[in-house]
Amino acid sequence: MKITVIALMFAGWQVTNWGGNLNNEANAGLWYANFNNSSGNTNANIGAQLSLKDTYPDVITLPLGKKHKFQNSTGNASERSVNLKQMKRENNLYESICSLGNIEQAFHNAKKGKRHYSEVKEIEKNPQKYFQKLQNILQSCSFKNSEYHIFTKQCSGKTREIYKLPFYPDRIVHHCIVQVLAPIWLKVFVRNTFSTIPKRGIHDGVNRIRESLKDVKNTTYCLKMDIKKYYPSIDHSILKDLLERKIKDKKVMFLLSEIIDSAPGIPIGNYLSQWLGNYYLAFFDHYVKEQLQVKYYFRYCDDLVYLHSDKNLLWQIKSECGKYLSEHLNLQLKGNYQVFPIDIHGIDFLGYRFYHTHTLVRKTIVAEFKRKVKNEKTTPQIQSAYWGWFKHANTFNLTSKYFEHERIQSKAS
């Protein structure tokens, strides 16, 4: 390994900083390392990383312990195997999932917005009875996924198949699992991954993109792509293999497998599915950040955005990401991927359209709001929800017409 590093340095690698922070912010240097992450760093610590200054590396190392070739600008290709530090695997988690305290907290979290459910009202008559019964089911490893109620729903102009489970015991069990495993999974997610992650919702993503666009020179172009039928295409065996990289507890894996194998892919509608869907791409995120060295990368579920000054490099990144997704996650990119100048087309992402100079709300959202106003279908709750969208964009004319009271209150606060 030492000989390899020295050879690379003499071949043109530039050492600019040692001891930088391997995270998803600005790179500390072109060769950087972090052997002692602080408790606040949620990224995997993988030792040293190397990158070239103004060219693209001819070798891409994958976080799956395999070799991969990348064709550089000169047409030469080489191979280099990955040598990553073994990830810490967590054990002795099942007892925490089964504890009465965890079950009670899961019930309180699961019932938010669902107090009108007959199941919730029935449990609240004698909660300890149901909590104890569920604990016995979990402790005996006899939990079985219930039958799904499957229906279709229109979401953002798309028809989606929704899988709905009973509140008891399934939804409570999902919360039991997430409450214990989320802290472990959060350590794997890169910073610019959004959706379902606490404090990393849509508007956190909006703020992160707008901050990145201040670097006008290095964000001239955008590569935008998404994954074809993402949730239905998630491979169960690959997902369980990825989960076992962080979870050593066999009982936990048995419980997760019971839920994962209950439907094709990952069913839309399950609370746990949101976390599993995010986790399935977590190691891909690290590949993009740490191996492809993409500084400005953002992901919301299966929507992927890359910013750079070189459009040709973005096309190369698209090719490499497509290979990775296909070969290691059994996923395919949609054919609607594109590379475009930001100041001409804007970045359509998270319900907004981003430019270097301003941010607009997506046209379909504005049109939907105006249609509801015209048909007198707005309520104070709906009005408040749309105000939450519009206030984060440059929508002075729109908010002046429809939200004068909210604008005055917002300005006063």
C-alpha positions as CSV (number, residue, x, y, z in Angstrom):
1,M,0.0,0.0,0.0
2,K,2.8,2.4,0.9
3,I,4.5,1.8,-2.4
4,T,1.2,2.4,-4.3
5,V,0.7,5.7,-2.5
6,I,4.2,6.9,-3.3
7,A,3.9,5.9,-6.9
8,L,0.7,7.8,-7.3
9,M,2.3,10.9,-5.7
10,F,5.1,10.9,-8.2
11,A,2.7,10.2,-11.0
12,G,1.1,13.6,-10.5
13,W,-1.1,13.4,-7.4
14,Q,-1.1,16.7,-5.5
15,V,-1.0,16.6,-1.7
16,T,-2.7,19.7,-0.3
17,N,-3.9,18.8,3.1
18,W,-3.6,15.9,5.5
19,G,-6.0,15.4,8.4
20,G,-9.0,17.0,6.7
21,N,-12.6,15.9,7.4
22,L,-14.0,13.2,5.2
23,N,-17.5,14.4,5.0
24,N,-20.0,15.8,2.4
25,E,-19.0,19.4,2.8
26,A,-16.2,21.1,1.0
27,N,-13.2,18.8,0.8
28,A,-10.5,19.7,3.1
29,G,-7.9,19.0,0.4
30,L,-7.2,16.9,-2.7
31,W,-5.6,14.2,-0.5
32,Y,-7.3,14.1,2.9
33,A,-7.9,11.7,5.7
34,N,-9.8,11.3,8.9
35,F,-8.8,8.6,11.3
36,N,-10.7,10.1,14.3
37,N,-14.1,11.4,13.4
38,S,-15.9,13.4,16.0
39,S,-19.2,12.3,17.4
40,G,-20.9,14.8,15.2
41,N,-19.6,13.3,12.0
42,T,-22.2,10.9,10.6
43,N,-20.2,9.5,7.7
44,A,-18.3,6.3,7.6
45,N,-14.6,6.6,8.4
46,I,-12.7,4.9,5.7
47,G,-9.2,6.2,6.1
48,A,-7.4,8.1,3.4
49,Q,-8.9,9.2,0.0
50,L,-7.0,10.4,-3.1
51,S,-8.1,12.6,-6.0
52,L,-6.6,14.4,-8.9
53,K,-6.6,18.2,-9.0
54,D,-8.0,19.0,-12.5
55,T,-8.6,15.6,-14.1
56,Y,-10.8,12.7,-13.5
57,P,-9.3,9.6,-11.8
58,D,-8.8,6.6,-14.1
59,V,-9.7,4.3,-11.3
60,I,-12.9,4.2,-9.3
61,T,-12.9,2.2,-6.1
62,L,-16.2,0.8,-5.0
63,P,-17.4,0.5,-1.4
64,L,-18.3,-3.1,-2.0
65,G,-14.8,-4.5,-2.0
66,K,-14.6,-5.0,-5.8
67,K,-12.6,-3.6,-8.6
68,H,-13.8,-1.3,-11.3
69,K,-12.4,0.3,-14.4
70,F,-12.8,3.9,-15.4
71,Q,-11.7,5.3,-18.8
72,N,-9.9,8.6,-18.3
73,S,-9.4,11.3,-20.9
74,T,-6.3,9.7,-22.3
75,G,-8.1,6.4,-23.0
76,N,-6.0,4.4,-20.5
77,A,-7.6,2.2,-17.8
78,S,-6.2,0.5,-14.8
79,E,-7.5,-1.5,-11.8
80,R,-7.1,-1.0,-8.1
81,S,-8.9,-3.1,-5.4
82,V,-10.6,-1.5,-2.5
83,N,-9.2,-1.8,1.0
84,L,-11.8,-0.3,3.3
85,K,-11.9,-0.6,7.1
86,Q,-14.4,-3.1,8.4
87,M,-17.5,-1.3,9.4
88,K,-18.6,-1.8,13.0
89,R,-21.6,-4.1,13.3
90,E,-24.1,-3.6,16.1
91,N,-25.3,-6.5,18.2
92,N,-27.7,-6.9,21.2
93,L,-30.4,-4.7,19.7
94,Y,-33.4,-7.0,19.9
95,E,-34.0,-6.6,23.6
96,S,-34.3,-2.8,23.1
97,I,-36.8,-3.3,20.3
98,C,-38.9,-5.6,22.6
99,S,-38.8,-3.4,25.7
100,L,-42.2,-2.2,27.0
101,G,-40.8,1.4,27.1
102,N,-39.9,1.2,23.4
103,I,-43.3,-0.3,22.5
104,E,-45.2,2.4,24.4
105,Q,-43.2,5.1,22.7
106,A,-43.8,3.5,19.4
107,F,-47.5,3.5,20.0
108,H,-47.5,7.3,20.8
109,N,-45.4,8.0,17.7
110,A,-47.5,5.8,15.4
111,K,-50.9,7.3,16.5
112,K,-49.9,10.9,15.6
113,G,-52.6,12.1,13.2
114,K,-54.5,8.8,13.6
115,R,-56.3,9.2,16.9
116,H,-59.6,8.8,15.0
117,Y,-58.7,5.2,14.1
118,S,-60.9,2.6,15.8
119,E,-57.8,0.5,16.5
120,V,-56.1,3.4,18.3
121,K,-59.3,4.1,20.4
122,E,-59.5,0.4,21.3
123,I,-55.8,0.2,22.4
124,E,-56.2,3.4,24.5
125,K,-58.9,1.6,26.6
126,N,-56.3,-0.7,28.0
127,P,-52.9,0.1,26.6
128,Q,-50.8,-2.1,28.9
129,K,-52.8,-5.2,27.8
130,Y,-51.9,-4.6,24.2
131,F,-48.3,-3.5,24.9
132,Q,-47.7,-6.7,26.9
133,K,-49.3,-8.9,24.2
134,L,-47.0,-7.3,21.5
135,Q,-44.0,-7.7,23.7
136,N,-44.7,-11.4,24.0
137,I,-45.1,-11.7,20.3
138,L,-41.7,-10.0,19.7
139,Q,-39.8,-11.8,22.4
140,S,-41.0,-15.2,21.1
141,C,-39.9,-14.2,17.6
142,S,-43.4,-15.1,16.4
143,F,-44.3,-11.8,14.7
144,K,-45.9,-12.3,11.2
145,N,-46.5,-9.5,8.8
146,S,-50.2,-8.9,8.3
147,E,-52.1,-8.9,5.0
148,Y,-51.8,-5.7,3.0
149,H,-54.7,-3.6,1.9
150,I,-53.5,-2.6,-1.6
151,F,-54.9,0.4,-3.5
152,T,-53.8,3.0,-6.1
153,K,-53.3,6.7,-5.5
154,Q,-52.4,9.7,-7.6
155,C,-49.2,11.3,-6.3
156,S,-47.7,14.2,-8.2
157,G,-49.3,13.2,-11.4
158,K,-48.2,9.5,-11.0
159,T,-50.3,6.5,-10.2
160,R,-48.8,4.6,-7.3
161,E,-49.7,1.3,-5.7
162,I,-50.0,1.8,-1.9
163,Y,-49.7,-1.0,0.6
164,K,-51.5,-0.4,3.9
165,L,-51.0,-2.4,7.0
166,P,-53.1,-2.6,10.2
167,F,-52.2,-0.2,12.9
168,Y,-51.8,-3.0,15.5
169,P,-49.5,-4.7,15.6
170,D,-47.6,-3.8,12.3
171,R,-47.3,-0.1,12.3
172,I,-46.3,-0.1,16.0
173,V,-43.7,-2.7,15.3
174,H,-42.3,-0.6,12.5
175,H,-41.9,2.3,14.9
176,C,-40.3,0.0,17.4
177,I,-37.7,-1.0,14.9
178,V,-36.9,2.5,13.6
179,Q,-36.6,4.0,17.2
180,V,-33.7,1.5,17.9
181,L,-32.1,1.3,14.4
182,A,-32.4,4.9,13.2
183,P,-29.4,6.1,15.2
184,I,-27.3,3.4,13.5
185,W,-28.6,4.1,10.1
186,L,-28.1,7.9,10.5
187,K,-24.4,7.3,10.8
188,V,-24.4,5.9,7.3
189,F,-26.3,8.8,5.6
190,V,-24.3,11.6,4.0
191,R,-25.4,15.1,4.9
192,N,-27.1,15.9,1.6
193,T,-29.5,13.0,1.8
194,F,-33.0,14.1,2.6
195,S,-36.5,12.6,3.1
196,T,-37.7,10.9,6.3
197,I,-34.4,11.9,8.1
198,P,-35.1,14.0,11.2
199,K,-34.4,17.7,10.5
200,R,-33.5,16.9,6.9
201,G,-36.8,17.6,5.2
202,I,-37.6,19.5,2.0
203,H,-36.7,22.9,3.3
204,D,-33.4,21.8,4.7
205,G,-32.6,20.6,1.2
206,V,-33.7,23.9,-0.2
207,N,-31.4,25.8,2.1
208,R,-28.5,23.4,1.3
209,I,-28.9,23.8,-2.5
210,R,-29.2,27.6,-2.3
211,E,-26.1,27.8,-0.2
212,S,-24.2,25.6,-2.7
213,L,-25.3,27.8,-5.6
214,K,-23.5,30.7,-4.1
215,D,-20.4,29.0,-5.5
216,V,-21.4,30.1,-9.0
217,K,-18.1,29.1,-10.7
218,N,-18.3,25.5,-9.7
219,T,-22.1,25.0,-10.2
220,T,-22.5,26.0,-13.8
221,Y,-24.1,22.8,-14.9
222,C,-26.5,20.3,-13.3
223,L,-26.8,16.5,-13.9
224,K,-30.3,15.4,-12.8
225,M,-31.6,11.8,-12.9
226,D,-33.8,9.4,-11.1
227,I,-34.2,5.7,-10.7
228,K,-36.7,3.7,-12.7
229,K,-39.5,2.2,-10.4
230,Y,-37.3,2.6,-7.4
231,Y,-39.3,1.1,-4.6
232,P,-40.7,-1.9,-6.6
233,S,-37.1,-2.6,-7.9
234,I,-35.3,-2.9,-4.6
235,D,-33.6,-6.3,-4.4
236,H,-34.4,-8.1,-1.1
237,S,-31.1,-10.1,-1.0
238,I,-29.0,-7.0,-1.7
239,L,-31.0,-5.0,0.9
240,K,-30.5,-7.6,3.6
241,D,-26.8,-7.8,2.7
242,L,-26.4,-4.1,3.2
243,L,-28.4,-4.2,6.5
244,E,-26.0,-6.9,7.8
245,R,-23.1,-4.5,7.3
246,K,-24.3,-2.6,10.3
247,I,-26.5,-5.1,12.1
248,K,-25.1,-8.2,13.6
249,D,-28.1,-9.2,15.7
250,K,-29.7,-12.3,14.1
251,K,-33.1,-11.7,15.8
252,V,-33.3,-8.2,14.4
253,M,-32.4,-9.5,10.9
254,F,-35.1,-12.2,11.2
255,L,-37.7,-9.5,12.1
256,L,-36.5,-7.2,9.3
257,S,-36.6,-10.2,6.8
258,E,-40.2,-11.0,7.8
259,I,-41.2,-7.5,6.8
260,I,-39.0,-7.1,3.8
261,D,-40.1,-10.4,2.2
262,S,-43.8,-9.6,2.7
263,A,-44.2,-7.9,-0.7
264,P,-42.3,-7.3,-3.9
265,G,-39.6,-4.7,-3.7
266,I,-40.3,-2.3,-0.8
267,P,-44.0,-1.4,-0.5
268,I,-44.9,2.3,-0.6
269,G,-47.0,3.1,2.5
270,N,-45.0,1.3,5.2
271,Y,-43.3,3.6,7.7
272,L,-40.3,1.3,7.7
273,S,-40.1,1.4,3.9
274,Q,-39.1,5.1,3.9
275,W,-36.0,4.3,6.0
276,L,-35.1,1.1,4.1
277,G,-35.4,3.0,0.8
278,N,-33.0,5.7,2.0
279,Y,-30.6,3.1,3.4
280,Y,-30.5,1.1,0.2
281,L,-28.8,4.0,-1.6
282,A,-26.7,5.1,1.4
283,F,-23.5,3.3,0.2
284,F,-24.1,4.6,-3.3
285,D,-24.1,8.1,-1.8
286,H,-20.7,7.4,-0.2
287,Y,-19.4,6.2,-3.6
288,V,-20.5,9.4,-5.2
289,K,-19.0,11.6,-2.5
290,E,-15.8,9.8,-1.7
291,Q,-14.9,7.9,-4.8
292,L,-16.3,10.1,-7.6
293,Q,-15.4,13.1,-5.5
294,V,-18.6,15.0,-6.3
295,K,-18.7,18.0,-4.0
296,Y,-22.2,19.2,-4.8
297,Y,-24.5,16.1,-4.7
298,F,-28.0,15.9,-3.4
299,R,-30.5,13.1,-3.1
300,Y,-34.2,13.0,-2.1
301,C,-35.3,9.4,-2.1
302,D,-34.4,8.3,-5.7
303,D,-34.1,11.8,-7.2
304,L,-30.4,12.6,-7.8
305,V,-28.8,16.0,-8.4
306,Y,-25.1,16.7,-9.2
307,L,-23.6,20.2,-9.7
308,H,-20.3,21.0,-11.4
309,S,-18.5,23.4,-13.7
310,D,-17.7,20.8,-16.3
311,K,-20.6,19.3,-18.3
312,N,-18.4,16.6,-19.8
313,L,-17.4,15.4,-16.4
314,L,-21.1,15.2,-15.4
315,W,-21.8,12.9,-18.3
316,Q,-18.9,10.7,-17.2
317,I,-20.3,10.7,-13.7
318,K,-23.7,9.7,-15.1
319,S,-22.1,6.8,-16.8
320,E,-20.3,5.6,-13.7
321,C,-23.3,6.0,-11.5
322,G,-25.4,4.0,-14.0
323,K,-22.9,1.2,-13.9
324,Y,-22.8,1.2,-10.1
325,L,-26.6,1.1,-9.7
326,S,-26.9,-1.7,-12.2
327,E,-24.1,-3.9,-11.1
328,H,-24.4,-3.5,-7.3
329,L,-28.0,-2.6,-6.6
330,N,-29.8,-4.1,-9.5
331,L,-31.4,-0.7,-10.3
332,Q,-31.8,1.1,-13.6
333,L,-31.8,4.9,-14.3
334,K,-34.8,6.4,-16.1
335,G,-34.2,7.6,-19.6
336,N,-35.0,11.2,-18.7
337,Y,-31.6,12.0,-17.3
338,Q,-30.1,15.3,-18.5
339,V,-27.2,17.7,-18.1
340,F,-28.0,21.4,-18.5
341,P,-26.8,24.9,-17.7
342,I,-28.5,26.0,-14.4
343,D,-29.1,29.6,-15.4
344,I,-31.0,28.6,-18.5
345,H,-33.2,25.7,-17.3
346,G,-33.0,25.9,-13.5
347,I,-32.9,22.8,-11.2
348,D,-36.4,21.2,-10.8
349,F,-36.0,19.6,-7.4
350,L,-37.9,19.3,-4.1
351,G,-40.9,21.2,-5.5
352,Y,-38.8,24.2,-6.5
353,R,-36.8,25.5,-9.5
354,F,-33.4,26.8,-8.5
355,Y,-31.3,29.4,-10.3
356,H,-28.2,31.1,-9.1
357,T,-30.1,34.4,-8.7
358,H,-33.5,33.3,-7.4
359,T,-35.7,30.3,-6.5
360,L,-39.2,29.7,-7.8
361,V,-41.9,27.3,-6.7
362,R,-42.6,24.5,-9.2
363,K,-45.3,25.6,-11.7
364,T,-47.6,22.6,-11.1
365,I,-47.7,23.4,-7.4
366,V,-48.6,27.1,-8.0
367,A,-51.3,26.0,-10.6
368,E,-52.7,23.5,-8.1
369,F,-53.0,26.2,-5.4
370,K,-54.7,28.7,-7.8
371,R,-57.1,26.0,-8.9
372,K,-58.1,25.3,-5.3
373,V,-58.6,29.0,-4.6
374,K,-60.7,29.4,-7.7
375,N,-62.9,26.4,-6.7
376,E,-63.0,27.6,-3.1
377,K,-61.5,24.4,-1.8
378,T,-58.9,26.1,0.4
379,T,-59.0,25.8,4.2
380,P,-56.8,27.6,6.8
381,Q,-54.8,24.3,7.0
382,I,-54.4,24.1,3.2
383,Q,-53.5,27.8,3.1
384,S,-50.9,27.4,5.8
385,A,-49.4,24.4,4.0
386,Y,-49.0,26.4,0.7
387,W,-47.6,29.4,2.6
388,G,-44.9,27.0,3.9
389,W,-44.0,26.3,0.3
390,F,-44.1,29.8,-1.1
391,K,-42.3,31.6,1.7
392,H,-39.0,29.8,0.9
393,A,-39.0,31.1,-2.7
394,N,-39.0,34.4,-4.6
395,T,-42.7,34.6,-4.8
396,F,-43.4,38.3,-3.9
397,N,-46.2,38.8,-6.3
398,L,-47.9,35.5,-5.5
399,T,-47.7,35.9,-1.7
400,S,-48.7,39.6,-1.9
401,K,-52.0,38.6,-3.7
402,Y,-52.9,35.5,-1.6
403,F,-50.9,35.7,1.7
404,E,-50.7,39.3,2.8
405,H,-51.6,38.5,6.4
406,E,-49.0,35.7,6.6
407,R,-46.3,37.9,5.0
408,I,-47.0,40.6,7.6
409,Q,-46.8,38.2,10.5
410,S,-43.6,36.6,9.1
411,K,-42.0,40.0,8.7
412,A,-43.0,40.9,12.3
413,S,-41.5,37.8,13.7
